[in-house]
């Protein structure tokens, strides 16, 4: 009866921690990534709270696509 009672008490607890919102991801704050064709980068999200800024597409005719893969 000990563990189920503890889980029930924890689930019914009204202690809610509200964290402050993350600051906006801007060019000056985020980690800038500029990749050429076929290049890849591994990014540590901890220093910038997961903020990564990709450069804009300089070409009007060729589109740029990025594939983001979350790894742990």
N, C-alpha and C positions, 0 to 999 in steps of 0.2 A: 504494500500500500504506500510505501514511502516515495518511490519514484513517480508513479502516476499522480499522486497528490502534489508533488513538487512541480510537475509539468503543468498541471491544471492551474495551480496558483500563479505560475509564471505567465501562462497564456491569458489569465484574467487580470493581470496587473495593469494598473492605470498609469504607471510610470512610463511616459513617452519622452524620449530625448529628441529634441528638435535641433538639428545641426544648422549652422548658418549656410546660406546658399553659396555655391561655388561662384567665384568671380568669373566674368565673361572671358571667353577664349579670344584673345586679340593677338595681332601680329607682334606687339611689343612684349606680350607675356608668354605666348606659346613657343614651342620648339619648332623652328622653321625647317621644313624638309623640301629639298629641290632634287628631284630624281630625273635622270636621263632614261632613255628607252632601255629596258632590260635590267635596270638597277633595282636594288631593294634595300630596305633599311629596317633595322630592328630598333625599336624605341622603348626606352624605359619610361613608363607613364608616371612614376612616383614624383620626380622633381617638379613637374608642371601640372599636377592633378589631371593627367590624361589629356592635356591640351596640346594638339599638334596642328600646325598651320601648313597647308600645302600651297605651293606657288600657283599663281593663275596661269591660264593657258595663253601663251604669247601668240599663238597662231589662230587666225580666224577660220581656217579651212580644216585643220587637223584637230580632232578632239583628243583630250587627254583623259584617261581613266585610271583610277587608283583602286587597287584591291586591298582592303584592310582585313587582316586576319587576327583575331584575338587569340593569344596563346597564354598558357599559364605553366 
